[in-house]
Amino acid sequence: VSNPGLCLLALPSRPAVDLAFRLRAGGYQLVYDLIDDWSDPGLGAEWFNPAVETRLIEHADLLTASAPDLVRHLERHERPVKLLPNAVNAKLFRVGSESAPPADLPAGEGPILGYHGSLYGSWFDWAALKAVAEAFPAARVVVIGGGDTGSDCVGTSNRQGAASVTQIEIMPQPPEKENKLLTWPDWPLKLRTS
């Protein structure tokens, strides 16, 4: 086989990069998709090594990035980079749009504001987020996802006086019969509603 496949790498950890290079040696095309600034202490402090990322950047067959700042980071290595922005369907958010909201969103009056993405990094526009929240004080908030960040979003939304707050986290369906072995550390994986 002349081209067995594609290796898409978004997390430039040493083990992942080593595996990607083994696949590349076997004929795979290697794409590095930069989705975050891993040098940010809040993101990659435990594992990020700039030399490992540089090696990946220099040898990948294609470089992509999800934001203009990330494109500039990759372009410093004098390689072509494709911008693949985080997706959004602008038609759904156009004023006067006739698109119906998704059926699984909570019913109620007032706008629903959404943000999909990481809240980490100095590049996040906190001032814009605050301005939107102040402009729509009666907004209903839907938090998609859980963990510490999801909990922080729910708490902050309640403290700021959101009209309603709903959190959606998709977890596995529980088994038909109780599984006595499903204890710590696996108990957070149970299906719950709140």
N, C-alpha and C positions, 0 to 999 in steps of 0.2 A: 504494500500500500504506500503510495507516494506521499499522502497527507492523511495521517490517521485521525486528526481532529484538532480541536482548539482548546487551549488552556487559558481561561480567563481568571486572572488573579487580581483581587481587590485589597488584600491584606498582606502587606509586604513583610511578613515575619520570616525569620531565617528558615524554619522548617518548610514553610510554604514555598519560599523562593527556591530552596534546594530541590524540592519535588518538581516545581515548574521547570527548572533547568534540566532535570532528568527527562521529563516529558518532551521538552524541546529537542533534546539530543536524539530522541526517538522519532522525531519528525513532526511533532505537534507545533502549531503556530501559537506563540505566546503573546497574550494581550495583557498589559497592565492597565487596569481601570482605577484611577486614583479617585476615591470617593470621599476622602477626608484628609485633613492635614495631620498626619500621624505624628508629627513632631510636637503637636500640642500636648502638654503634660496631662491634660484630662483625657486623652484618647490613647496614646501609644506609649506612655511613660514606662510601662513594665517591660515591653518587648521591643520597641522601635529602635532600629539601628540605622542611621543615615547611610552608612556604607553599604548595607544590604540593599536598601532602596535604590541607591545610585547604581549598583551593579544590575539590578532589575531594569531600571530605566535605560541603561546603556545597551542592554541585550534583548529587550522585548521587541517583537516584530511590529507591534502597534501600541501606541500610547493613547489612552482616552482619559478624560477628566470630567467630573460632574458640575464644575463651577469655574467661572473665569479665573479666580485667584489660583485655583488648582492647576489650570492650564498654564498660567504664568510660571508656577513652580516647576512644571515639567519642561517648559520651553527653555529654562535656564541651562538645560543640558544639550541645547542645540539639536533637538530632535523634533520632528513634526508631531503635533498633538491634535486629536479630534475632541471637540467639546460635545459631550453627550449630557445635556442638562437633565436634572431631575424632572420627570415628566408631570405635566398638568394639562388638562383639557380646558383651554381658555374659554371655549364656548359655554361651558357650564357656569362660568362665573361672570359672564357679561351682563351688565345691567339690562333688565328687560328680557332676559333669557327665558325661553318657554320650557326649558328642560326641567322635568320633575325631579325633586330630590330623591335620592335612593330610598327604597322602602324600609330599610333597616335603621334609618336615622330616627331618633325620638321625635314624636309629634309635638307641636307647640307653636306658639307665635314668636315672631322675631327672627332675626338672622342667625344662621349657624356659621361660625367662623372656623376655618380649619387651617392647620399647618401640619405638613407631613415632612419629617426629617429630624435631624439631630439638633439638639439645643446646646451642643458643646461648641467651643471654639470662639475665639475673639472675632471671627468674621461674621458671626450671627448678628443680625440687626435688631438688637433688643429695643432700640428707640422706636423702630417701626412697629414692632409688636405691641409696645406700650401705647403708641398712638392709635392703633386699630382698636385695642381694648377700650381706650377712653372714648373713642368715637362711637362705639357700639356697646354701651353699658348694659343693655338688656339682652345681650347675645346669649344664646344657648351654647354651651361648650360640650364637645364630644371629644374625649381623649381615646385614641386608638392605641392600645398597647399598655403594658404593665410595668412591673419592676419599679425601681426607685424613681426613674424619670416620670413614669405614668402617675405614680403617687404624688410626686411633687407638682405635676400639672393639675391634678384634681384639687390638692390643697390650696395652691395659689389661686385657682379659679374661684373656689369657694370664698377665700379671704377677700378677693377683689369684687365679690358681689355678683357673680354671674347669675343669670336668671335660672339656669338649671345646669347641672353637670352630669354627664353620662360617661362612664368608662367602659370600653369594649376591649376585651382581650380574648383572643381565640385560643382555647386550650383543648387538649384531647377529651373526647367523650369518656366519662368514667365507665369502668367495666360493669357488666350486668350484675356480677356478684362481687362482694367485697374482697379485696385483695389484701390479706393480712401483711404481705411483704411490702406494701406501698406505704412506707414510713419514711422518716427523715433519712436522707436528704430529698426524697422524691415527693413528699407531701405537697410542695408548692405547685406540682404539675396537675393537681386535681382540678376538675371543672367546678367553678364557683360562680355565683352571680352576686352582685352587690348593688 
